[in-house]
């Protein structure tokens, strides 16, 4: 309540629909409700008052006529009762030798009926209004005349007909507008789904530009962007293939020449340098290659995780994982296997034991890889994702890698719409790497 008073506009915005379809319906419905309300108010304030006044005058005139007839010829009482019931829908009774209190006027009843009776009936009268009837008593010469009629005599059916007409027509036109608006929003919704699938690295072969001109332009721009990205990726892969061939050929020649030379400490040192150059080159190419143009497919994540565990590089380290049913995801299996392999290899490189846990829900799949190694300082947990970053720069390539494993892993995770987060393992004291993938 305090927030509502202090920030009324922000509180009002939180109550608005979040979807475009809901907001469009609100824009359509608000004028309809406003026009209907104003129309009903104007109708009630003018027409309703006028009609009620006419109905009250008519009823008062009928009462005055029946009273005048009775006073003129009291003996024709039965005739007057028949006339009142047949023509006026009034039940008429006569109580002889009864007097009304001259001051017994009803001041709390219907104002229009009060005014009409005062103008039409010049002798003492009183009336009461029950739930269903109006009971009017008028002083006659020889007694009291009682007139009972329905309260509906003072109600006009046109008011309810008007309200029904406004409500039904507004609902009908709102229904028609909502159908058209739904058809207008549908292409935008499909575009959003296609963009989401593209962000997760998934294909969308059935998508095509449709809908309004502006939405078609956005859809075509989106498809053009997708084609440009794929074309650039293809060009990069072609270039890397050529670079890989050009660089590996002299390295292979050097390795063969060193293998044919007599064994010595200098030759061993050169062989080690050449091997490190080969590993660094492979790491650079893997990082630059990324995922390539691999197509997505529905993959059993439990089987993929088991495959990555079995293919780890440090086979002498113990890895704990209990196989369990996991959801099937539309992913690039080879790319995601490389991501999992990099995480597991990083854990086995610095820890003696590794614990892998996986769980899924309706929104995401979480895979955590924990080790009992030295861990990573809190202020370095984001820097390790930078390309070629190594905590211990004194290590060589064979022991510490080239500093691209976690970078490649996060790039693959983010290309699938997920991410990788690092934290301290509370259970084992080392590092906890959490891979999150959307369903």
RASULBEL-V691317 format. One record per residue. RES is the residue in one small letter. SS is DSSP state (H for helix, E for strand, - for the rest). D_FIRST is the distance of its C-alpha to the first C-alpha in whole Angstrom. Layout:
res=(RES	RES)
ss=(SS	SS)
d_first=(D_FIRST	D_FIRST)
This chain:
res=(x	x	x	x	x	x	x	x	x	x	x	x	x	x	x	x	x	x	x	x	x	x	x	x	x	x	x	x	x	x	x	x	x	x	x	x	x	x	x	x	x	x	x	x	x	x	x	x	x	x	x	x	x	x	x	x	x	x	x	x	x	x	x	x	x	x	x	x	x	x	x	x	x	x	x	x	x	x	x	x	x	x	x	x	x	x	x	x	x	x	x	x	x	x	x	x	x	x	x	x	x	x	x	x	x	x	x	x	x	x	x	x	x	x	x	x	x	x	x	x	x	x	x	x	x	x	x	x	x	x	x	x	x	x	x	x	x	x	x	x	x	x	x	x	x	x	x	x	x	x	x	x	x	x	x	x	x	x	x	x	x	x	x	x	x	x	x	x	x	x	x	x	x	x	x	x	x	x	x	x	x	x	x	x	x	x	x	x	x	x	x	x	x	x	x	x	x	x	x	x	x	x	x	x	x	x	x	x	x	x	x	x	x	x	x	x	x	x	x	x	x	x	x	x	x	x	x	x	x	x	x	x	x	x	x	x	x	x	x	x	x	x	x	x	x	x	x	x	x	x	x	x	x	x	x	x	x	x	x	x	x	x	x	x	x	x	x	x	x	x	x	x	x	x	x	x	x	x	x	x	x	x	x	x	x	x	x	x	x	x	x	x	x	x	x	x	x	x	x	x	x	x	x	x	x	x	x	x	x	x	x	x	x	x	x	x	x	x	x	x	x	x	x	x	x	x	x	x	x	x	x	x	x	x	x	x	x	x	x	x	x	x	x	x	x	x	x	x	x	x	x	x	x	x	x	x	x	x	x	x	x	x	x	x	x	x	x	x	x	x	x	x	x	x	x	x	x	x	x	x	x	x	x	x	x	x	x	x	x	x	x	x	x	x	x	x	x	x	x	x	x	x	x	x	x	x	x	x	x	x	x	x	x	x	x	x	x	x	x	x	x	x	x	x	x	x	x	x	x	x	x	x	x	x	x	x	x	x	x)
ss=(-	H	H	H	H	H	-	H	H	H	H	H	H	H	H	-	-	-	-	H	H	H	H	H	H	H	H	H	H	H	H	H	H	H	H	H	H	H	H	H	H	H	H	H	H	H	H	H	H	H	H	H	H	H	H	H	H	H	H	H	H	H	H	H	H	H	H	H	H	H	H	H	-	H	H	H	H	H	H	H	H	H	H	H	H	H	H	-	-	-	E	E	E	E	E	E	-	-	-	-	-	-	-	-	-	-	-	-	-	-	H	H	H	H	H	H	H	H	H	H	-	-	-	-	E	E	E	E	E	-	-	-	E	E	E	E	E	E	E	-	-	-	E	E	E	E	E	E	E	E	H	H	H	H	-	-	H	H	H	H	H	H	H	H	H	H	H	H	H	H	H	H	H	H	H	H	H	H	H	H	H	H	H	H	H	H	H	H	H	H	H	H	H	H	H	H	H	H	H	-	-	-	-	-	-	-	-	-	-	-	-	-	H	H	H	H	H	H	H	H	H	H	H	H	H	H	H	H	H	H	H	H	H	H	H	H	H	H	H	H	H	H	H	H	H	H	H	H	H	H	H	H	H	H	H	H	H	H	H	H	-	-	-	-	H	H	H	H	H	H	H	H	H	H	H	H	H	H	H	H	H	H	H	H	H	H	H	H	H	-	-	-	-	-	-	-	E	E	E	E	H	H	H	H	H	H	H	H	H	H	-	-	-	-	-	-	-	E	E	E	-	-	-	-	-	-	-	E	E	E	E	-	H	H	H	H	H	H	H	H	H	H	H	H	H	H	H	H	H	H	-	-	E	E	E	E	E	E	E	E	-	-	-	E	E	E	E	E	E	E	E	-	-	-	-	-	-	H	H	H	-	-	H	H	H	-	-	-	-	-	-	-	-	-	-	-	H	H	H	H	-	-	-	-	H	H	H	H	H	H	H	H	H	H	H	-	-	-	E	E	E	E	E	E	-	-	-	-	-	-	E	E	E	E	E	E	E	E	-)
d_first=(0	4	5	5	6	9	10	10	13	13	10	12	15	14	14	18	21	22	26	28	29	26	25	28	28	25	27	29	27	25	28	30	27	27	31	31	28	30	34	33	31	35	37	35	36	39	41	39	40	44	45	43	45	48	48	48	51	53	52	53	56	57	57	59	62	62	62	65	67	67	68	71	72	70	73	71	68	68	69	66	64	65	64	60	60	61	60	57	56	56	57	59	60	63	63	66	67	63	61	58	56	57	53	51	49	46	44	40	41	41	42	44	46	46	48	50	52	52	54	56	57	59	59	57	54	51	49	46	44	43	41	44	46	47	50	52	55	57	60	63	67	68	64	61	60	57	55	53	51	48	44	45	47	44	42	43	43	42	39	38	40	38	35	37	38	35	33	36	37	34	33	37	36	33	35	38	35	34	37	38	35	35	39	38	35	37	40	37	35	39	39	36	38	41	39	38	41	43	40	41	45	45	47	46	50	49	46	48	46	45	43	42	44	41	41	44	45	42	43	47	46	44	47	49	47	48	52	52	50	53	56	55	54	58	59	58	59	63	63	62	65	67	66	66	70	71	70	71	74	75	73	75	78	78	77	80	82	81	82	85	86	87	85	84	81	81	80	78	76	76	75	72	71	72	70	67	67	67	64	62	63	62	59	58	59	57	54	55	56	52	52	54	54	54	53	50	51	49	50	49	48	49	53	52	50	54	56	54	55	58	59	58	60	60	62	62	59	57	54	52	51	50	51	48	47	45	43	46	44	46	47	50	51	54	51	49	52	53	49	49	53	52	49	51	54	52	51	55	56	54	54	56	54	51	48	47	44	43	40	38	35	34	33	35	39	39	42	42	45	46	49	50	51	51	47	46	44	41	41	44	42	41	44	46	45	47	50	53	51	53	52	55	58	61	61	63	62	63	61	58	58	57	54	53	52	48	48	49	47	44	45	46	43	41	43	42	38	38	38	40	38	40	39	41	42	41	43	47	46	47	45	43	43	40	41	38	39	37	38)
